[in-house]
Amino acid sequence: MTAEDEAAIAESAQAIRLHAGHGILIEAGAEPVIDLLPRRPRPAGGTLRGWTYVVKDMIDVAGLPTTRGSALYGGEEALADAPCVGLLEGAGALLVGKANLHEFAWGVTSENPHWGDVRNPRHPHLAPGGSSGGTAAAIAAGIARFGLGTDTGGSVRIPAACCGVVGLRPRAGVLSTEGVAPLAPMFDVVGPMTASVADCARVWHALTGEAVEPPPSLDGLVVGVAEGCAQAAELAALGAEPREIELPHDILAPYWTIVGAQARRTHEATFPANAARYSAGVRRKLEAAGGIGHRAYRRAVEELTAARARFAAAMTGVDLLALPTLGGPAPRAGCDEAAVRGEVGRLTAVVSALGLSALAVGDLQLVGRTEADVLRAGLCRELAGAGVPEPR
């Protein structure tokens, strides 16, 4: 282990101690993950050498349990790393913990009755967002330089907005979800979370081999502005041509039908047989999805496909979308998740339903056809000195 590695681990260890009791990490064994590092094999080099990271505890790491933030899982060690973890390890990154989350990755607050509520390090009066709240909080707290989350309807992007960090939702299928516990497989993705867009691009390169360079300006780029995005003028100053565009909110009805039906099937081995071991919030969601049958599911898939085609036509000539990440005010600590989740996640869910790539820079969501498109725009904005928009 190099001196650079040792310094990074010492910094993480100090932050872990400072935020002990804040529910950010799940330590499902007697020995903290960071203490296992000296015994883990290290590659000789790598583009992420000396970079610490955490993974949301939906993602397998060999030798560690995967709890899914639940009371039902975590009794056995994973036999192998998920491919996304293997790529990061091969790049020399240092795993310092498994991040807490909203139970089963289904919720927007990361308040967890089994493993403790995740606290927001930057905005203590706010929830950290969900479901990847522990990953976002670990970055905001300095526990890790970056992390991996999962995103079905906003689970990377909502915590990025609430904690003031950066999160990338790739398109489905771009990164392997092997070794990642599912929620609704049609929409489930793994995405990197970082403190800056530059770091996000670096991690993306390690995960995919795709190098993304910042353009000198946004000249010639047509940006569709939705939901009164506060950064429209800022993007115009970088050379973009803003154009008002309406989001297809009608896509949410088929989207939520598909999510509910797939989540119910994902849990069919344990629900309703073990319903008492689920939190009340997730239990209610699964109960509500119980009546979705084959015909309703098939109709929802057809409606989703048609809505995507209509919006693709409306996007002709538009290169990028700019909109807020959060659909309303950030959720307050201790709020009723059921009362806020629809509004908080309405914009991220539309983007998930459309199958597009999205970069959340705090409460700014840049949406495009590819990951390189949104990363380039985010890099250009960051190099111009723009900061991470605060949650409302």
BAMI-59116 format. One record per atom (N, C-alpha, C, CB): residue in one letter; x, y, z. Coordinates in steps of 0.2 Angstrom, whole numbers, plus 5000, padded with zeros to 4 digits. Glycine has a CB too. Layout:
BEGIN
aXYZ;...
***
This chain:
BEGIN
m500449945000;m500050005000;m500450065000;m499550005006;t500350114996;t500750174995;t500650225000;t500650204988;a501050275001;a500950325006;a500350365004;a501550375006;e500150374997;e499550404995;e498950374997;e499550414987;d498950304997;d498450264999;d498350275007;d498550194997;e498850275010;e498850275018;e498550345020;e499550265021;a498750395016;a498550465018;a497750465017;a498850515014;a497550435011;a496850445009;a496450405015;a496650415002;i496650345017;i496350305021;i496250335028;i496650235022;a496850365030;a496850405037;a496350465037;a497550435038;e496250495031;e495750555030;e495050525031;e495850585024;s494950465028;s494250435028;s494150415035;s494250375023;a494550385038;a494450355045;a494350415050;a495150325048;q494650475049;q494450525053;q493750555052;q494950585052;a493550555046;a492850575044;a492350525047;a492750585037;i492550465046;i492050405049;i491950415056;i492350335048;r492550435060;r492450445067;r492050505069;r493150445071;l492150555065;l491750625066;l491050615065;l492050675061;h490850565060;h490150565059;h489850495061;h490050565051;a490150465066;a489950405069;a489250415072;a490450375075;g488750375071;g488150385074;g487650415069;g488150415080;h487850435063;h487450475058;h487150425053;h487850525055;g487250365054;g486950315050;g487150315043;g486150335050;i487750335041;i487950345034;i488250275032;i488550395034;l488550245036;l488850175033;l488450115037;l489650175035;i488450065034;i488250005036;i488849955038;i487649965032;e488949945044;e489449895046;e489049835049;e489949925052;a489049785044;a488649725045;a489049665049;a488349695039;g489749685050;g490149635053;g490549665059;g490649605048;a490949625062;a491249645068;a491849695067;a491549585072;e492049695060;e492649735058;e492449785053;e493249685056;p492549845054;p492349895049;p492749885042;p492549965051;v492349895037;v492649885030;v493349925030;v492149915025;i493449985032;i494050015031;i494649985035;i493950085034;d494449945040;d495049905043;d495249845040;d494749885050;l494849825035;l495049765031;l495449785025;l494349735028;l495549845024;l495949865018;l496649845017;l495949945017;p497049845023;p497749815022;p497749745020;p498049825029;r497249705021;r497249635019;r496949625012;r496849595024;r496649675009;r496349665002;r496949674997;r495849715001;p496949634992;p497449644987;p497449704983;p497449584981;r497949744981;r497949804978;r498349794971;r498349854982;p498049824966;p498449824959;p499049874960;p497949844954;a499449864955;a500049904955;a499949974953;a500549874950;g499449994949;g499350054947;g498650074947;g499750074941;g498450114942;g497750124941;g497550204941;g497350094946;t497050224938;t496850294937;t496550314943;t496450304931;l496250274948;l495950294954;l496350284960;l495250264955;r497050274959;r497450254965;r497450314970;r498250254962;g497350294976;g497250344982;g496550374982;g497750394980;w496050354978;w495450374979;w494950334983;w495050384972;t494650354988;t494250314993;t493550314990;t494250345000;y493150264991;y492550254989;y492050214993;y492450234982;v491450224993;v490950184996;v490450154991;v490550225002;v490150094992;v489650074988;v488950064992;v489850004985;k488450084989;k487750074992;k487649994993;k487250104987;d487349984999;d487349915001;d486749874997;d487249915008;m486649884991;m486349844986;m486849814981;m485849894982;i487449824982;i487949804977;i488449754981;i488349864975;d488549704978;d488949644981;d489749664981;d488849584977;v490049654986;v490749654987;v490949594990;v490949724992;a491449554987;a491649494989;a491849494996;a492249464985;g491649445000;g491849445007;g491449485012;g492549465008;l490949525009;l490549565014;l489849555012;l490649645012;p489349555017;p488649545016;p488349605012;p488349535023;t487749595009;t487349645006;t486749645009;t487349624998;t486549695013;t485949695017;t485349725013;t486049735023;r485449755008;r484949795004;r484549845009;r484449745002;g484849865014;g484549905019;g484049875023;g484349975016;s483949815023;s483349775026;s483549735032;s483049735021;a483049705035;a483149655040;a483149585038;a482549665045;l483049575031;l482949515028;l483649485025;l482449515023;y484049525023;y484649505020;y485249525024;y484749535013;g485849505022;g486449515025;g486749465030;g486449575029;g486449405030;g486749355034;g487249315031;g486149305035;e487449325024;e487949285021;e488349335017;e487649235016;e489049315016;e489449355013;e489349355005;e490249345014;a489449405001;a489449394994;a490049354992;a489449464991;l489949314987;l490449274984;l490949304979;l490149214981;a490749354976;a491149394971;a490949464971;a491049364964;d491349504968;d491249574967;d490749584962;d491849614966;a490249634962;a489949654956;a490449684951;a489349704958;p490249674945;p490749694940;p490949764940;p490449684933;c490449814942;c490649884943;c491149894949;c489949924945;v491049854954;v491549854960;v492249834957;v491349814966;g492249774953;g492849744951;g493249794946;g492749684947;l492849834943;l493249894938;l493549944943;l492749924934;l493249964948;l493450014952;l494049984956;l492950044957;e494049924959;e494649894962;e495249894957;e494449824965;g495049874951;g495649864946;g495949934944;g495349834940;a495549984946;a495850054944;a496150074951;a495250104942;g496250034956;g496650054962;g496250094967;g497150104960;a495550104966;a495150134971;a495150094978;a494450144969;l495050134983;l495050104990;l494350104993;l495550144995;l494050044994;l493350034997;l493450045005;l493049974996;v493050095007;v493150115014;v492450105018;v493250185015;g491950075014;g491250065018;g490750045013;g491050125022;k490250015016;k489550005012;k489050055015;k489349935013;a488750095010;a488350145012;a487650125014;a488350195006;n487350155019;n486650145021;n486250175015;n486550185028;l485550165016;l485050175011;l484350175013;l485150135004;h483950195009;h483250185010;h483050105009;h482750225006;e482750075014;e482650005013;e482449985006;e482149985018;f482849935004;f482649904997;f482749954992;f482049864997;a483050004993;a483150064988;a482450084985;a483550034982;w481950094990;w481350114988;w481050174992;w480850054987;g481350234991;g481150284995;g481550344994;g481050265003;v481350404996;v481750464995;v482050505001;v481250514991;t482050465007;t482250505013;t482950465016;t481750505018;s483050405015;s483550365018;s483450365025;s484250385016;e482850365028;e482750355035;e482550285035;e482150405038;n482950245039;n482950175039;n482850145046;n483650145036;p482350105047;p482150085054;p482650025056;p481450065054;h482949995051;h483449935053;h484149955054;h483349885047;w484350005050;w485050025051;w485250095053;w485450005044;g484650125055;g484750195057;g484650245051;g485450205060;d484350305053;d484250355048;d484850385046;d483750405051;v484950395040;v485550435037;v485450505038;v485650425029;r485950535041;r485950615042;r486350645036;r486350625049;n486050705035;n486350755030;n486850795033;n485750795026;p487550785031;p488050815034;p488050895032;p488750785031;r487850915026;r487850985024;r487251025026;r487950985017;h486650985027;h486051025028;h485650985034;h485651035022;p485850985040;p485550945045;p484850945046;p485850955052;h484551005044;h483751005044;h483450965038;h483551075044;l483850945033;l483550905028;l483750835028;l483750935021;a483250795026;a483450725024;a483950725019;a482850675022;p484350665019;p484950665013;p484650645007;p485450615016;g484050635006;g483750605000;g483850534999;g484050644994;g483550504994;g483550434994;g483450404987;g483050394999;s483550344985;s483750294991;s484550294992;s483450234989;s484950324988;s485650314989;s485950374994;s486050324982;g485550384999;g485750435004;g486350425007;g485150445009;g486550365009;g487150355012;g487750365008;g487250285015;t487750355002;t488250364997;t488350444996;t488150334990;a487850484995;a487850554995;a488150585001;a487250584993;a487950555007;a488150585013;a488850575015;a487750555019;a489150515012;a489850495013;a490250545010;a489950425011;i490050565004;i490450605000;i490450675003;i490250614992;a489850695005;a489750765008;a490150765014;a489050785009;a490250715018;a490550715025;a491250705024;a490250655029;g491550695018;g492250675017;g492450605019;g492650725021;i491950565020;i492150495021;i492450455015;i491550455024;a492250475009;a492450445003;a492550504998;a492050395001;r492950494993;r493050544988;r492450534983;r493650534984;f492250464982;f491650454977;f491350394980;f491950444970;g490750374976;g490350314978;g489950294972;g489950334984;l489650234973;l489250204969;l488550204972;l489450134966;g488050224968;g487350214970;g486950184965;g487050284971;t486350164966;t485850144961;t485250194960;t485550074963;d485050194954;d484450234953;d483950204948;d484750304949;t483350204951;t482750174947;t482350234945;t482350124952;g482150274950;g481750334949;g482050404951;g481050324952;g482650404953;g482950464955;g483450444961;g482450514957;s483650384963;s483950374969;s484650394969;s483950294970;v484950404963;v485650444963;v485550514964;v486050414957;r485050544960;r485050614958;r484750654964;r484650624952;i484250624967;i483850654973;i484350664979;i483250614975;p484750614981;p485250624986;p485750674984;p485550564988;a485950674978;a486450724975;a486250794976;a486650714968;a485550804975;a485250874976;a485250894983;a484650874973;c485050844987;c484950854995;c485550864998;c484550804998;c486150834996;c486750835000;c487250884996;c487050765000;g487050914990;g487550954987;g488150924984;g487751004992;v488050864980;v488550834977;v488350814970;v488750764980;v488650774966;v488550764959;v488350684958;v489150784955;g487850674954;g487750604953;g487550594946;g487150584958;l487750534943;l487650524936;l487150464935;l488250514932;r486550474932;r486150414930;r486350394923;r485450424931;p486650334922;p486750314915;p486150284912;p487350264914;r486050274906;r485550244903;r485550164905;r485550244895;a484950134905;a484950064907;a485350024902;a484250044907;g485749974905;g486149934901;g486849954899;g485849924895;v487050014901;v487750044899;v488250014904;v487750124899;l488050014910;l488449974916;l488049914918;l488550024922;s488449864919;s488149794921;s487849804928;s488649744921;t487249774929;t486949774935;t486949704938;t486249794935;e487449664936;e487549594939;e487849604946;e488049554934;g487649574950;g487849574957;g487549634961;g488649584957;v487049664958;v486649724961;v485949694962;v486749784956;a485749704969;a485049684970;a484549724966;a484949694978;p484049694963;p483549734959;p483049764963;p483249684954;l482749814960;l482049844962;l481549834956;l482149914965;a481649864951;a481249864945;a481749854939;a480749924944;p481949804937;p482549794932;p482449834926;p482549724931;m481849844923;m481849884917;m482149954918;m481149894915;f482149984924;f482450054925;f483050054930;f481850094928;d483249994933;d483749994938;d484450014934;d483849934942;v484850054937;v485550074934;v485950084940;v485550134930;v486650074939;v487150094944;v487450154941;v487650034945;g487550204946;g487850264944;g488350294949;g487350314943;p488850324946;p489350354951;p489150424954;p490050374947;m489350434960;m489250494964;m489850524966;m488750484970;t489950594966;t490650624967;t490450694970;t491050624961;a491050724972;a490950794974;a491050844968;a491550814979;s491250824962;s491350874957;s491150834950;s492050904956;v491050874945;v490950844938;v491550814936;v490650894933;a492150844937;a492750824935;a492950754938;a493350874937;d492750744944;d492850674947;d492350624944;d492750684955;c491750644943;c491250604940;c491550574933;c490550634939;a491850624929;a492050604923;a492650554923;a492250664919;r493050564929;r493650514930;r493350444932;r494050544935;v492850444936;v492650384938;v492250344932;v492150394944;w491950384928;w491550354922;w492050324918;w491150414919;h492650364917;h493150334913;h493450264915;h493750384912;a493450254922;a493750194925;a493150144924;a493850204932;l492550164924;l492050114924;l491850084916;l491350144926;t492050134912;t491850114905;t492350124900;t491250164903;g492950154901;g493450164897;g493350224892;g493550104892;e492750264893;e492650324889;e492850384892;e491850324888;a493350414889;a493650474892;a493250534889;a494350484889;v492950584894;v492550634892;v492950704893;v491850634896;e493050744888;e493450804889;e492950864889;e493950814883;p493050914893;p492650974893;p492751014886;p492851024899;p492151034883;p492151084878;p492351154880;p491551074874;p492651194875;p492751264877;p492151304879;p493251294872;s491651284876;s490951324877;s490451274875;s490951384872;l489851304876;l489251264873;l488951294867;l488651274879;d489351334863;d489151354857;d488851304852;d489751394853;g488251324849;g487951284845;g487451224848;g488451244841;l487451224855;l487051174858;l486351204860;l487351154865;v485851174858;v485151194859;v484951154866;v484651174853;v484751194871;v484551164877;v483851174879;v485051204883;g483451124879;g482751134881;g482751144889;g482451064879;v482451194890;v482351224897;v481651204900;v482451294898;a481651164905;a480951144908;a480951164915;a480951064907;e480351174917;e480151184925;e480451244927;e480351124928;g480551294923;g480851354926;g481551344929;g480451384931;c481951314925;c482651294927;c483051364929;c483051254922;a483251374935;a483651434937;a484251444933;a483751434944;q484551394930;q485251394927;q485251414920;q485651334929;a484651424917;a484551434910;a484951494907;a483851444908;a484951544911;a485351604909;a486151594909;a485251664913;e486351554914;e487051534915;e487251494909;e487051494922;l486851444907;l487051404901;l487051444895;l486551344900;a486551494894;a486551534888;a487251574888;a485951584888;a487451594894;a488051634894;a488651594892;a488251664901;l488651534892;l489151484890;l489051474882;l489151424894;g488551494879;g488451494872;g487851454870;g489051464869;a487551414874;a486951374873;a486351424870;a486751334879;e485951394866;e485351424864;e484751394868;e485251414857;p484451434873;p483951404877;p483251404873;p483851444884;r482851344874;r482251344871;r481751304876;r482251294864;e481251334877;e480751314882;e480451244879;e480151364883;i480351194884;i480151134882;i479651104888;i480651084880;e479151064886;e478751034891;e478950964892;e477951044889;l478950944898;l479050874900;l478450834899;l479350864907;p478450774897;p477850724897;p477650694903;p478050674891;h477350734908;h477150704914;h476650644914;h476950764919;d476350644908;d475850584907;d476250514907;d475450594901;i476850524906;i477250454906;i477350424913;i477950464903;l477150464918;l477250434925;l476750384926;l477250494930;a476150384924;a475650334925;a475850264923;a474950354922;p476050254917;p476350184915;p476950174918;p476450184907;y477450224919;y478050204923;y477950174930;y478450274923;w477550214934;w477450184941;w477050114941;w477050234945;t476650104936;t476350034935;t476849984934;t475850034929;i477349994929;i477849954928;i478349944934;i478249974922;v478549994937;v478949994943;v478649954949;v479150064946;g477949964950;g477649924955;g477549854954;g476949954956;a477449834947;a477349764946;a478049734946;a477049764938;q478549764944;q479149734944;q479449724951;q479649764939;a479349774955;a479549774962;a479249714966;a479449834965;r478549704964;r478149654967;r478449584966;r477449654966;r478649574959;r478949514957;r479649504960;r478949514949;t480049554961;t480649554964;t480649524971;t481049624964;h480149544974;h480049524981;h479549464982;h479749584985;e479449434977;e478949374978;e479149324982;e478749354971;a479849314983;a480049254988;a479949274995;a480749244986;t479949334997;t479949365004;t479349405005;t480549405005;f478949425001;f478349465002;f477749434998;f478449535000;p477149425002;p476949445009;p477149395014;p476249455009;a477549345013;a477649295018;a478049325024;a478149235015;n478549365023;n478849405028;n478749475029;n479649395027;a478049495027;a477849565027;a478049595034;a477149565026;a478049565039;a478149595046;a478849625047;a477949545051;r479349595043;r480049615043;r480149675038;r480449555042;y479649695035;y479749755030;y479549815034;y479349755024;s479849875033;s479649935036;s478949955033;s480149995034;a478549995037;a477850005035;a477850035029;a477550055041;g478350085027;g478250125021;g478350075015;g478850175021;v478850035015;v478949985009;v478449935009;v479649955010;r478149915014;r477649865015;r477049895011;r477449845022;r476849955012;r476249985009;r476349995002;r476150055012;k476950004999;k477150014992;k476949944989;k477850034991;l477249894992;l477149824989;l476449804989;l477649774993;e476049814995;e475349804995;e474949834989;e475049815002;a475149894988;a474849934983;a474949904976;a475050004983;a475549874975;a475649844969;a475449774967;a476449844968;g475149754973;g474849684972;g474349664967;g474649664979;g473949714965;g473449704961;g473549714953;g472849754962;i474249734952;i474449744945;i474549674941;i475049784944;g474049664937;g474049604933;g474449604926;g473449574932;h474349554922;h474749554916;h474449604911;h474649484913;r473849604911;r473549654906;r473749724907;r472749644905;a473649744914;a473849814915;a474549824914;a473649824923;y474949774915;y475749784914;y475849794907;y476049724917;r475549744903;r475649754896;r475449814893;r475349694892;r474849844895;r474649904893;r475049964895;r473949924895;a475349954901;a475850014903;a476450014899;a475950004911;v476749954897;v477349954893;v477149984886;v477549874892;e476649964883;e476449994877;e476350074877;e475749964874;e476050094883;e475950174884;e476650204885;e475550184890;l477050174889;l477750204890;l478150204883;l478150154895;t478150154879;t478450154873;t478150214868;t478350084869;a477550224868;a477250274864;a477450344867;a476450264864;a477450354873;a477650414876;a478350434875;a477550414884;r478750384875;r479450394873;r479550414866;r479950334874;a479150384861;a479250404854;a478950474853;a478850354850;r478450494857;r478150564856;r478650614858;r477550564860;f479050594864;f479450644866;f480150654862;f479650634874;a480350594860;a480950594855;a480750634849;a481050524853;a480150634846;a479950684841;a479950754843;a479250664838;a479750764849;a479750834852;a480450864853;a479350844858;m480950814854;m481650834855;m482050844849;m481950784859;t481750844843;t482050854837;t482350924837;t481650844831;g483050924836;g483350984836;g483651014843;g482951044833;v483450974848;v483650994855;v484150944857;v483050994860;d484750974859;d485350934861;d485350904868;d485950964860;l485050944873;l485150934880;l484550964883;l485750964883;l484350944889;l483850964893;l484150994900;l483250914895;a483851054902;a484051074909;a483451084913;a484451144908;l483451054919;l482851064923;l483051054930;l482351014921;p482651074935;p482851054942;p482950984943;p482351084947;t483350964948;t483350894950;t482750874954;t483950874954;l482550914959;l482050904964;l481350934961;l482150934971;g480850894962;g480150924959;g479850974964;g479750864958;g480150984970;g479951024975;g480451034980;g479251004978;p480251064986;p480751074991;p481051004993;p480351114997;a481651014995;a481950954998;a481650925004;a482750965000;p481550855005;p481250835011;p481550845017;p481150755010;r481150865022;r481450885029;r481650825033;r480950935033;a482050825037;a482250775041;a481650755046;a482850785046;g481450685046;g480950665050;g480250675047;g480950705056;c480250695040;c479550705037;c479250635035;c479650745030;d478650635033;d478250575031;d478450565024;d477450585032;e478850515023;e479050495016;e478550495011;e479550435016;a477950455013;a477450445009;a477050515006;a476850405012;a477150565011;a476850625009;a477250675004;a476650665015;v477850655004;v478350705000;v478550664993;v478850725004;r478650604993;r478950564988;r478750584981;r478950494989;g478050594980;g477850604973;g478050674971;g477050604973;e478050724975;e478350784972;e479050784972;e478050844977;v479450764977;v480150764977;v480450734971;v480450734983;g480150674969;g480450634963;g480050634957;g480450564965;r479650684956;r479250684950;r479650704943;r478650734950;l480150744944;l480650764938;l481150704937;l480950824939;t481450674942;t481850624941;t481550564938;t482250604947;a480950554940;a480550494938;a480350494930;a479950484942;v480250564928;v480050574921;v480650554917;v479850644920;v481250574919;v481850564915;v482050484915;v482450594918;s481950454921;s482050384921;s481550344916;s481950354928;a480950364916;a480450334912;a480650344904;a479750364913;l480950404903;l481150414896;l481750374894;l481250494895;g482050354898;g482650314897;g483250354895;g482550264891;l483350414897;l483850454895;l484350454900;l483650534894;s484950484899;s485550494904;s485450564907;s486250494900;a485650564914;a485550624917;a486150634922;a484850624921;l486350694923;l486850714927;l486550764932;l487450744924;a486550744939;a486250794944;a486850834947;a485850754949;v486950894946;v487450934949;v487050974954;v487750984944;g486950944960;g486550974965;g485850974963;g486751044968;d485551034963;d484851034961;d484751064954;d484451084965;l485251044950;l485251054942;l485250984939;l485751104940;q484850974935;q484850904931;q484950924924;q484150864932;l485450894921;l485650904914;l485450834911;l486350924913;v485050834906;v484850774903;v484950764896;v484050764904;g485250714894;g485450704886;g485350634884;g486150724886;r485550624878;r485450554875;r486050514877;r485450564867;t486650534879;t487150494881;t487450524887;t487650484875;e487850484890;e488250504896;e488750554895;e488550444900;a489050544889;a489550594887;a489250664886;a489950574880;d488650664883;d488350734882;d488250774888;d487650714879;v487950734894;v487850774900;v488450784904;v487350734904;l488950744903;l489650754907;l489950814903;l490050694907;r489950814897;r490350874894;r489950944896;r490250864886;a489350944896;a489051004898;a489151024905;a488251004896;g489150974909;g489250984916;g490051004917;g489150924920;l490450984913;l491151004914;l491251074912;l491650954910;c490951094906;c491051154904;c490751204909;c490651164897;r490151194912;r489951234917;r490351244923;r489251214919;e490651184925;e491051184931;e491751224930;e491251114933;l492051214924;l492651254922;l492551324922;l492951224916;a491951344920;a491751414920;a491651444927;a491151424916;g491651404932;g491651424939;g490951424942;g491851504939;a490551394939;a489851384942;a489851334947;a489351364937;g489451344953;g489451294958;g488951244958;g489451334965;v488851214964;v488351164964;v487751194967;v488551094968;p487151194963;p486551234966;p486251194972;p486051234961;e486151234977;e485851214984;e485151184983;e485851274989;p484951144988;p484251114988;p483851174990;p484151054992;r483151174987;r482751224989;r482351204996;r482151224984;
***
